[in-house]
């Protein structure tokens, strides 16, 4: 198995949210959640919350989270990498908060 440029061999994708402005049929701001793979391809997209929603709230309500928890949506041993808007789980890795020593960028999946 090959490793990523950062040295990870278990990356199943990267997850993040962004605000998307739509002007038709009505003007509104929505929160878009997307997961991309190592080839920069979109593997999952979810729009379903107003722009004021947090990334984690969007994650809790998206169907991908439920499919992962039910099994089969991500290969065993692989994880999604997210930013500090998420929490560490067996399938999602986020940076440690308030790290006092070691690399600020070191992340490890929950066991």
Residue pairs with C-beta under 8 A, 6 or more apart in sequence:
1 9
2 9
3 9
4 11
4 38
8 81
10 77
10 78
10 79
10 109
11 38
11 78
11 79
11 81
12 37
12 74
12 75
12 78
12 79
12 80
12 91
13 35
13 36
13 37
13 38
13 43
13 44
13 74
13 80
13 81
14 35
14 36
14 80
14 81
14 82
15 33
15 34
15 35
15 59
15 80
15 81
15 82
15 86
15 92
16 33
16 34
16 55
16 82
16 83
16 85
17 31
17 32
17 33
17 34
17 55
17 58
17 59
17 85
18 31
18 32
18 34
19 29
19 30
19 31
19 32
19 51
20 29
20 30
20 31
20 32
20 47
21 27
21 28
21 29
22 28
22 29
22 30
28 50
28 51
29 50
29 51
29 52
30 47
30 48
30 49
30 50
30 51
31 47
31 48
31 49
31 50
31 51
31 53
31 55
31 58
32 45
32 46
32 47
33 44
33 45
33 46
33 47
33 55
33 58
33 59
33 62
34 42
34 44
34 45
34 46
35 42
35 43
35 44
35 45
35 64
35 80
36 42
36 43
37 43
44 62
44 64
46 58
46 62
46 63
46 64
48 58
48 61
48 62
49 57
49 58
49 61
54 85
55 82
55 83
55 85
55 86
56 85
56 86
56 87
59 65
59 86
64 73
67 73
68 74
68 91
69 91
74 80
74 91
78 91
79 90
79 91
79 92
79 93
79 109
80 91
80 92
80 93
81 92
81 93
81 94
81 107
82 92
82 93
82 94
83 94
83 95
84 94
84 95
84 97
85 94
86 92
86 94
87 94
88 94
88 96
88 107
88 108
88 109
88 110
89 109
89 110
90 109
90 110
90 111
91 109
93 107
93 108
93 109
94 107
95 104
95 105
95 107
96 106
96 107
96 108
99 106
